[in-house]
Amino acid sequence: MLDYAVVAGALLGEKVNSLLNFDSLSGYASILGAGLALAALGYLIKGWWGSFIALLVGGFLFLYIKDFFPF
């Protein structure tokens, strides 16, 4: 049963990685949409500070997914 979860996680990771790319206009739109959604969610939870923290964490995770960090 664990095998199904592992395969589903790998497929979801590939889908997210291929969606957040810089190759097409839809890639730019999805990156912008994800940033706006994070900012709105953070603003609803904690105000302007929550929006800033959500964008900071989202930017870090995006750069980590794209392998811009050496770790």
N, C-alpha and C positions, 0 to 999 in steps of 0.2 A: 504494500500500500504506500510505503514511503517513496517508492520509485516514481509513482504518478506525481507526487508533490514536487519531487526534484525536477522531473521533466517539465512540468507546468511552470515552475519557477524559471527554468532556463529559457523556455519559450517566451515568457513574459518579459524577461530581461532583454532578449533579442528584439522584441517588438518595441520596447521603450527606447533601446539604443538606436534602432533604425528610424524611429519617429523623431527623435531629437537630433537631427543632423543639419548641416549647413549646405546640403546639396541642392535643395529646391526651395521654392517659395513656401510650400506647405511646411517644410521644416522650420523656417524662420517664424511662420505663424504659430506653430505649435510651441516653440520656445517662448515666444511673446505671450501666448495664452497661458502657459504654465506659470510664467512670472506674474502675470496679472491675477491669476487665481490664488497664488501664494500670498500676494500683497493683500488681496481682499480678505482672505481667510485670517491672516495675521491681524489686519485692522479690526475685524469683527471680534477677535478674541481679546486683544490687548491694546488696541488703538494704534497710534503712529509707531510706537516702539515695537509692537508686535509685528507690524508690517515690515519694518526695517530688519528685524531678526529673522523673519520668515524668508525674506529675499536674500539675506546673507547666508542662511543655511541652505536654501535652494541653490544659490550660486555655487557654494562649495560642493554640494552633491553633484551638480551638473558637471563641474570641472573634474571631479573625481571619476564620474562615469566616463568622461571623455579622455581619461588618462593624462591629464595635464600635470598631475602631481607625481613625484618620484616614489611615493610610498603606496 
